[in-house]
Amino acid sequence: MERSDAILHTTLNHLQTKDFLLKESKSKAQEIRNNLRNIEASSGRLTLHYTKAQNNINEVFQFYTNVLEDRKIELLSELESQYSCKQVEKNLFIVWPFD
């Protein structure tokens, strides 16, 4: 009987250990699932921030491109005006002495 009691005791210990390990593995699996959800959420937020930063860079670039284009147009207009004035002055100077 002692031998069967020892076998029973050993079997019960193995079952308790197995039950403990099963509970621990389920707990760890749940932790892993929670961590995976957190990682996926973080990845989504990172992608969102990345896209917003790209859009911001593009908007700022477009803004400064427009500012530079406007300034270029102003300068070309001023240049054209100055050139026209100089041409008129030159023509007046050429015509005036002969009048």
TAUR-V835702 format. One record per helix or strand. SS is the DSSP state (H for helix, E for strand). FROM is the first residue (numbers start at 1). TO is the last residue. Records with the same first field share a line. If there is no record, write none. Layout:
SS: FROM-TO + FROM-TO
This chain:
H: 2-96
